[in-house]
């Protein structure tokens, strides 16, 4: 095989590696995108649960307050017979009246709040069902993504090891300059090794001088003597042309 053939073989293999690397990078992004899809449903469910809990807390607080008021009213009534002046009796009755008004308001508030709990619980249940349905679908898809990621990562690890064998025939004194040029260029130009067609670089589609085609032909003629071959590169994009 010529240097160009070895470079082309390496490039084909690197193309596979690039595709696998892209998948390894893309899968976690897709995974996060799927998790974002259920975030809205999850937040709705959490808010609905908080509303129910808040209502229940308000009912409990209201019932405790009502019980305290009832106890206060009872104490006031017990104290009433012991009062010795009309002024004291009037003051006590005023306190009892106020406490009874507060009790009535508190009990009404408890009733009103209690009536809100059932609709809130129903809505929370609807949110829960929507969230769990969406989560089940996402969990299934994520499981597939995770399995795919493990498979692709294993292929990528294997391909990277096999790349060492692809490099071996190029990593010798006579052709190392080609390998070094290829390795440097492949980070910013892809593909690196491109065929000239009618003096046009198929990488950047710019027309090159006819002499460039002659240089490429000379390399082909020197295929069996790689030490005498020169790197023939596009004047515009720097890709290796043949």
N, C-alpha and C positions, 0 to 999 in steps of 0.2 A: 504493500500500500504506500502511496505517496504521502507527503506531509499534509497536503490538502485533504486527502481522504481521511487521514487520522484526525485532522481538525474538524472535518465534517462529522465524523463519528462522535467525537467529543461534544460537538455542538448539538447533535441530535439527543445525546444523553442529557446534556445540560438543559435542553428544552423540556425533557421529562421532569427533571429536578425543579425547574422553574414552575411548572404547572403544579407539582406536588406542594411546593412551598407556598404557592398562591392559595391552594386549598387549606393548608395548615393555618395560614393567616386569616382566611375568610371564615372558616367554620366557627371560631370563637365569636366573631362579629355577628354571624347569623344566630348564634346561640343567645347572645345578649339581646338581639332584636326580638327573638321569640319571647324572652322573659319580659321585655318591655310591653309586649302585647297584652299580657295579663295583669300588668301593673295597675291599669285603670280599674279593672274589675276588683282587684284586691283592695285598692284604696277605697272604692265604693263600699265594699263589704266591711272594712274596718270602721269607716265612718258610721255606717248603719248600726254596727254593734255598739259603738260609742254612744249613739243616740239612745238606744235601748237601755244601756247601763246608766246613762245620765237620768233618764226618766225614772228608772227603778230607784236610784239614789234619792231623787227628789221626793218620791212617794215615801220612802223610808224616813227621810228627814222630816217630811210633813207629818207623818204618823207619830213620830217621837215628839215633835213640837205640840201636836194636838194632845197627846198624853200628858205632857208637862202642863198645858193649859188646864186640862181637866183636873189635874192634881192641885193646881193653884186655886181654881174655883172652889174645889172641895174644902181646901184649907180656909179660904175666905168664909165660906158658909159655916164652918165649924166655929170660927172666931166671932161671927155676927152676934149670937146671943149674949156674949160677954161684954159687948160694947155698952157704955153707960150714958153716952150722950147722943143726941140726935145728929149732931155734926159728924161724930165718928161713924155713926150708922150710915149717914148719907155718903160719906167718903168711901166706906166699905162697899156699899151698893154700887157706887160709881165704878170702883175697881172691878167688881164682879161683872158689871154690865160690859165694861171694856174687854175683860178677859173672855166673856161669852161671845162678843163680836169677833174678837181675834180667833176664837175657836171655830166659829162658823166659817170664817174666811179660810182658815187653814184646812178645815174638812172639805170645803168646796174645792180648794186648790188640789187637794189629794185626789178627789174624785175626777177632776178634769185631767190631771196628769195621768191617773190610772187608765183613763179612757184612751189616752194616746199610746199606751204601751202595746196593745194588740196590733194596731196598724204598723207601728214601728217594727215589731217583731216579724210581722208578715213581710215587710219590705226587706228586712235584714235577711230573712230566709231566701227571698228571691235573689238577693245579691249573692248569698252564699252559693246557691245553685248555679248562677251564672259564672261565678268565679271558679267553682270546682269543675264545671264543664270545660271552661276555657283552659284551666290548668291541666286537666287530663289530656287534652289535645296537645298542649305545649310539651308536657312531660314526655309524651310518646315521641314527638318529633325530636326533642332534645336527646332522648335516648338513642335515636337513630343517628343524630349528629355526633354524639359522643363515640358511638361505635365506628362511624365513618372516620372521625378524627384519629382514633387509635389505628385504624387500618391504613390511612394515608401516612400517618407518622411512621409506621413500620416500613412502608414502601419507601418513604423519603430516606430513612436511615440506611436501608439497603442500597438505594441508588447512590447515596453519597459514598458508601464503601466501594461500590462498583466503579465509581468515577476514578478512583485511584488507578484502576487497571486501564482505563481509557487514556489517562495521562501518561502512563509508563512509556509507550513508544515515542512520545514527544519530548519527554524529559531527559533528553540526551544532548550532548554538546552540539551536534550538527543541527538540531531542530529546536533547541531550547528557546531561541529568540522568538520563534513563532508562538510557542506556548506562552511565553511571558507577555507578548503583545496581545494575544487572545485573552489571557486572564485579565489584563488591565482594561481592555476595551469592553468586555462582556458586561461589566457593571453598569455602563452607561449607553452602550449600543447593542441592540439585539435585533436580528441575529448578527453575528460578527463576520462570518464567512459567507460571501455573496458572489453569485455568478454574474459575469459581465455579459450583457446581451446587446449586440450592435453598439459596443462602446458605452452602454448605459448601465450604471450601477443599479441593480435591482433593490438595493437597500434604501437609497435616497432618491433614486430615479433621475439622477443628474448625468448628463452626457460627459464622458471623459475623453481626453485626447486619444487619437488612434495609437499613440505610442504606448499607452497603458495596456491596450489589448495585446500589443507585441510583447510587453514585459510579462504579461500573464502567460502567453504562449511559451515564452522562454522558460518560465518556471515549470511548465508541463514537460518540456523537453529535458529538463534537469531533474525530473522526479526521482531518478535512481541515484542522484548525487546531491542530496539535500543540503550539504555544506555549502554548495555554490548557489543555492537558491536565495532570492531576495524577497523580502516582504513587499508584495505589491498591494498598495492600499488606495482606496478612493481618495481623490484630492479634496472631496467635499465633506464626507462623513467619516473617513478614516477606516472604513471597514476593509477587511482583507478581501480582495477580489481575485477571481480565477477565470 
